[in-house]
């Protein structure tokens, strides 16, 4: 842009006239050029912003890819809360049969594995000595009683002193006690079962000479098999007598045995904060004292509960999270607060409904509001690759045909 500057040549003008004239023209040019420059700068900046915004949008669309996942709907079903503990099986009624007299074994009536009733004879010892002792005591007692009857008549006639009468009466009583002891020793030659149960151990043989205090048999009542387990005191309010229990043992893999809560200790162990619970085992030939078992106490059951599979859980410290599908093929990350749980499912306390779709597989890389793709959904990347491959295939075929014609 050019401007015409009038110049007047005269000798009568002031000395600084030309300077003032040039300054005035410069100001006029500035007033015109400054708005034009600002307008150009604004257009340039605006155009760059539009270009940058379009580029960012394209980059975002290019970077965000749908993550393939598998989902499952929340359904209703039964659930139960259990408490696990483990210990060894024991028999509450387990006794050792001890000899209470001395002699040889003349008869064995039971073997290991035999079931016996209380007071049933298990073995007999030779009893000649005990029987002789009984007869002697009985004869002596009979003679003494006859003497006492005679002395008693004399005492009634005041023919003997009171001391002689008392001594005779005392002697009769002593011989009665002696006879009782002899008869007891004779009874001890028959070895009897003190409880009902099963003979698990026989430690004597026919003809053995046994002494007083020797162990002869062991008997266990398998109806009294129990396991003593420790339960945290925080679960005490959930325990009750006859509560169902499931038992498993490594000796019988894959099998479960029915049991029940037999007793609950009335106190809490101060050092450990645990409560002793006695688990009663229903009679079965497959469980024996000494077996190591795991007991699962059923604390609560619910027949119709919302069930979320444990496969859907994402752990963050001590908290559980799940990803729930939204209508726009995006997911939301939700905190899961359990109301009840077992080894397969969790019932949420709140925040979920039947039919909600929960991500079961493909958690890697997921975050809140992430775009996901389900099996069967179109895969844009794969479709693009297939389209490019289809476009390249005719070109390669045409090149091969051209080569064939030229040959």
Residue pairs with C-beta under 8 A, 6 or more apart in sequence:
3 25
3 29
5 21
5 22
5 25
64 371
65 371
65 381
66 329
66 371
66 372
66 373
66 377
66 379
66 380
67 362
67 365
67 366
67 370
67 371
67 372
67 373
68 362
68 372
68 373
68 374
68 375
69 323
69 331
69 359
69 360
69 361
69 362
69 363
69 366
69 372
69 373
69 374
70 359
70 360
70 361
70 362
70 374
70 375
71 325
71 357
71 358
71 359
71 360
71 374
72 309
72 312
72 357
72 358
72 360
73 354
73 355
73 356
73 357
73 358
74 306
74 307
74 308
74 352
74 353
74 354
74 355
74 356
74 357
74 358
75 306
75 307
75 354
76 304
76 305
76 306
76 307
76 354
77 304
77 305
77 307
77 345
78 301
78 302
78 303
78 304
78 305
79 301
79 302
79 305
79 307
79 340
79 341
79 342
79 345
79 347
80 298
80 299
80 300
80 301
80 302
80 340
80 342
81 298
81 299
81 300
81 301
81 340
81 341
81 342
82 246
82 296
82 297
82 298
82 299
82 342
83 231
83 235
83 238
83 296
83 297
83 299
84 294
84 295
84 296
84 297
85 229
85 230
85 231
85 277
85 294
85 295
85 297
86 229
86 292
86 293
86 294
86 295
87 227
87 228
87 229
87 230
87 292
87 293
87 295
88 227
88 289
88 290
88 291
88 292
88 293
89 225
89 226
89 227
89 281
89 287
89 288
89 289
89 290
89 291
89 293
90 225
90 226
90 227
90 228
90 289
91 220
91 221
91 222
91 224
91 225
91 226
91 289
92 221
92 224
92 225
92 226
93 195
93 197
93 220
93 221
93 223
93 224
94 218
94 219
94 220
94 221
94 224
94 289
95 194
95 195
95 197
95 218
95 219
96 215
96 217
96 218
97 122
97 191
97 193
97 194
97 215
97 216
97 217
97 218
97 219
98 213
98 214
98 215
98 216
99 125
99 188
99 191
99 210
99 211
99 212
99 213
99 214
99 215
99 216
100 188
100 212
100 213
101 125
101 130
101 185
101 188
101 189
101 212
102 209
102 210
102 211
102 212
103 125
103 126
103 127
103 129
103 130
103 189
103 209
103 210
104 125
104 126
104 207
104 208
104 209
104 210
105 123
105 124
105 125
105 204
105 205
105 206
105 207
105 208
105 210
106 124
106 125
106 126
106 206
106 207
107 123
107 124
107 206
108 122
108 123
108 202
108 204
108 205
108 206
109 121
109 122
109 123
109 124
110 116
110 120
110 122
110 123
110 199
110 202
110 217
111 199
111 202
112 199
112 200
112 201
112 202
113 198
113 199
113 200
114 198
114 199
115 197
115 198
115 199
116 122
116 193
116 196
116 197
116 198
116 199
116 219
117 193
117 196
118 193
118 194
118 195
118 196
119 192
119 193
120 192
120 193
121 190
121 191
121 192
122 191
122 192
122 193
122 199
122 216
122 217
123 190
123 191
123 204
123 216
123 217
124 189
124 190
124 191
125 188
125 189
125 190
125 191
125 210
126 189
127 186
127 189
130 182
130 185
130 186
130 188
130 189
131 186
133 182
133 185
133 186
134 179
134 182
134 183
134 185
134 186
136 182
137 175
137 178
137 179
137 181
137 182
138 179
138 182
140 175
140 178
141 172
141 175
141 176
141 178
141 179
144 168
144 171
144 172
144 175
145 172
147 168
148 168
148 169
148 171
148 172
151 160
151 164
151 165
151 168
152 165
152 168
154 160
155 162
155 164
155 165
191 216
191 217
193 217
193 219
194 219
195 219
195 221
196 221
197 219
197 220
197 221
197 222
198 219
198 220
198 221
198 222
199 217
199 218
199 219
200 218
200 219
200 220
201 217
201 218
202 216
202 217
203 214
203 215
203 216
203 217
203 218
204 210
204 214
204 216
204 217
210 216
220 289
222 283
223 283
225 280
225 281
225 283
225 287
225 288
225 289
226 262
226 278
226 279
226 280
226 281
227 247
227 259
227 278
227 279
227 281
227 293
227 295
228 276
228 277
228 278
228 279
229 276
229 277
229 279
229 295
230 269
230 272
230 274
230 275
230 276
230 277
231 239
231 274
231 275
231 277
231 297
232 273
232 274
232 275
233 268
233 273
233 274
233 275
235 299
236 264
236 268
236 275
238 299
238 300
239 261
239 264
239 275
239 277
239 297
239 299
240 261
240 264
241 261
241 262
241 263
241 264
242 260
242 261
243 260
243 261
243 297
243 298
243 299
244 258
244 259
244 260
244 297
244 298
245 258
245 259
245 260
245 261
245 279
245 295
245 296
245 297
245 298
246 256
246 257
246 258
246 259
246 295
246 296
246 298
247 256
247 257
247 258
247 259
247 279
247 281
247 287
247 293
247 294
247 295
247 296
248 255
248 256
248 257
248 293
248 294
248 296
249 255
249 257
249 287
249 291
249 292
249 293
249 294
250 292
251 291
251 292
252 286
252 287
255 286
257 281
257 282
257 284
257 286
257 287
258 282
259 279
259 280
259 281
259 282
259 295
260 279
260 280
260 282
261 277
261 278
261 279
261 280
261 297
262 278
262 279
262 280
263 277
263 278
264 275
264 276
264 277
264 278
265 275
265 276
265 277
265 278
267 275
268 274
268 275
269 275
269 276
277 297
279 295
279 297
281 287
287 293
300 340
302 340
302 347
305 339
305 340
305 347
306 347
306 348
306 352
306 353
306 354
307 345
307 346
307 347
308 322
308 336
308 345
308 346
308 347
308 348
308 352
308 358
309 344
309 345
309 358
309 360
310 343
310 344
310 345
310 346
311 360
311 361
312 322
312 323
312 358
312 359
312 360
313 320
313 321
313 322
313 336
313 346
314 320
314 321
314 322
314 323
314 333
314 363
314 366
315 321
319 335
320 335
320 336
320 337
320 338
320 346
321 333
321 334
321 335
321 336
322 333
322 334
322 336
322 358
322 359
323 331
323 332
323 333
323 334
323 358
323 359
323 363
323 366
324 331
324 332
324 334
324 352
324 356
324 357
324 358
324 359
325 331
325 356
325 357
325 358
325 359
325 372
326 332
329 371
329 372
329 373
329 374
329 377
330 369
330 370
330 371
330 372
331 359
331 366
331 368
331 369
331 370
331 372
332 368
332 369
333 366
333 367
333 368
334 351
334 352
335 351
336 346
336 348
336 351
337 348
337 349
337 350
337 351
338 346
338 347
338 348
338 349
339 347
339 348
339 349
340 346
340 347
341 347
359 366
359 372
362 372
366 372
373 379
